[in-house]
């Protein structure tokens, strides 16, 4: 047998499989294996039993193999078996092995003939086996049996694909000879994952059950339906032999006699049978393992390096050591403080690129959400003028006033200032909620110690709630301060004399800023009809005068430009089927906004994007819609009420004065609110965590209880240590492997188009193998001494034929000579004699 320099390689890989199966990583490391694939009752189990020489696999109706069976064959002087889940227990009675397989299968799948992808690891030591590692997979079935699920076929296919899709897995495609080979499910699956045939070996079973007068000679000679690695025929025991307890040794002898006496197979009998299959598989597996070892070693080294630091921390770890608990408590509190400060102040390391968090969200609250809430509180223009007119008339009473009363101005201003309390308190609430979220995010690193995490969150959250009341009191005090004195001597206040003049100047200054770009970004127009293509995404540009959108961000092809006059914004409820958040723009004069649409619905991915766009529109003068109460009869009559010209001038003057003064108040509040919240809450909470959190944790209870680690952490520590040790052992095992070996060259490619394609249709077979074949231009000559490709029969069948050697690629097509030459193939450097 080849690869004598690597006789110990497969047993070493079996040790690797055991090492990683014990920690649940066998499926993640792609260890080299041979997967046995075939249809139900194709003879897979019999092939495996012939390898072992014992009856040990379950038999019966329906799906017998319901879990993958990882079978490790090891050559030894004595004979016994052992399971990975029964370590230390040796099975010398193979009936007990079969019973244990059945019991372990039922433990994972139940008794309803279901399947499970969790493998059973079985190791068999025997003087009658070669070193092989095989995986017996469930047979492919079409119809559910008993109470099996309706999708049992798909479940089995998915399980098989999990194994054979790995590049490190060799595929043993088992097909009975008494069925149509071109429709073989095993060959179809192997062709899907191994189109070049580099990993597939064909096995033909039940040769003794073919109809009289038929044989599989052309298939076994790899001529009719060729595979790159060819086929090997085997003869298993019949059901009558199994029921009669026919010995496997006698069955192997009967198999040998069958091939040497059958007229169609005796010329290749030494290349058929179970012993030949064992040798070929062992040779291919050894070569494959050697080829995958370098990448395998690199993968193990990278995993070991990733675990080194953590394993070093856990080595010698004593959970109940008081000094360790004290040190760990100090480190955890310090880490919590650092994380909190980084999330609030910002940090260059571990930047979240998915969403805003911490300080960035609080900044958005200060400069986008809070100003937007202030503007939402502004009253409607008609309502404002009505209130001013009522105030002027009520102040004059029964008399007709000659001058505009100051008291009307103060009454309206104070009413507007009081309305600021709502947005200010809401701003504090939003900041508090974000602070609590930051605390919870920072405490995630304390999850190893559940009691410490819970107590830390409780202490810090309680302190935030305590500061909340103080912050709200201070914010309301700011509003009360504004109410206590109306400063009409403020330098930015326009005064009575300049009210009208300043108003006109303001309008002019606003109109002169029309080209100022406020915002750019992608938005989806949501209310385009399906007939016109449905919702589409465009690049929007918002200026002080208009909202334009383009085909893309190069801004070359403008789709539309919408003036901002008489426009307002309102929210739109998110639809059940849509994942986007929507707001709409409408005209206050009930005109069409965009083509035939009364509204322009715009959609964003998140609610934060919606709020940001609404804030930008606010800067451009597009205000949110105010939700008005149902108008009363008084409102109706007041709308119809016409003021005299003198009263209208007074109302206009006070209106301008109120706007001027409220702009001063809003500017002041917008400036003081972030400063107040920062001082009373954020900085205070940060200082509390740095200075007092540790002391409060010490005073809250027993420190040993606080530092009791979670069960998950204990499991994690054990898992890391076991994995680290397994990786070290695996690298030591690989280091013991000698790679001084020789390999058999890969057979040349063959035409496998006869296997059903993805559409499921059978393709026509290649040309008749009896016709002379001309070597393709891209085919390389075989090395000196290598056996010629099996394409035409010679004195020993398709395995020895110098007439078709690759040294004569340009010979004319002619019939083969009647007496083939028995000389070995000529040297690759010489031209073959005609």
ABEGO torsion letter per residue (X at the ends): XBGAAAAAAAAAAAAAAAAAAAAGAAAAAGBBBBBBBBBBGAGAAAAAAAAAGBBABBBEBEBABABBBBBBBBBBABBBBBBAABBGBBBABAAAAAAAAAAAAAAAAEAAGBBBABBBBBBBBBAABBBBBBBBBBBBBABBBEABBAAAAAAAAAAAAAAAABAABBBBBBBBAABBAAABAAAAAAAAABAAGAABBBBBBGAAABBBGBBAAAAAAGAABBBAAEBBBBBBBBAAAAAAGBBAAAAAAAAAAAAAABAAAAAAAAABEAAAAAAAAAAAAAAAAAAAAAAAAAAAAAAAAAAAAAAAAABGBBAABAAAAAAAAAAAAAAAAAAAAAAAAEBABGBBAABBBEAAAAAAAAAAAAAAAAAAABBBAAAAAAAAAAAAAAAAEABBBABBBAAAAAAAAAAAAAAAAAAAAAAAAAAAAAAAAAAAAAAAAAAABAAAAAAAAAAAAAAAAAAAAAAAAAAAAAAAAAAABBBAABAABAEAAAAAAAAAAAAAAAAAAAABBABBEBBBBAABBAAAGEBBBBBBBBBAABBBBBABAAGABBABBBBABGBBBBBBBBBAABABBBBBBBBAAGBBABEABABBBBBBABAAAAAAAAAAAAAAGBBBBBBBBBBBAAAAAAAABBBBAAAAAAAAAAAAAAAAAAAAAAAAAAAAAAAAAAAAAAAAAAAAAAAAAAAAAAAAEBAAAAABBBAAAAAAAAAAAAAAAAAAAAAAAAAABBABBBBBBBBBBBBAAABBBAAGBBBBBBBBAABBBBBBAABBBBBBGBBBBBABBBAAEAABBAAABAABAABBBBBBBABBBABBBBBAABBBBX
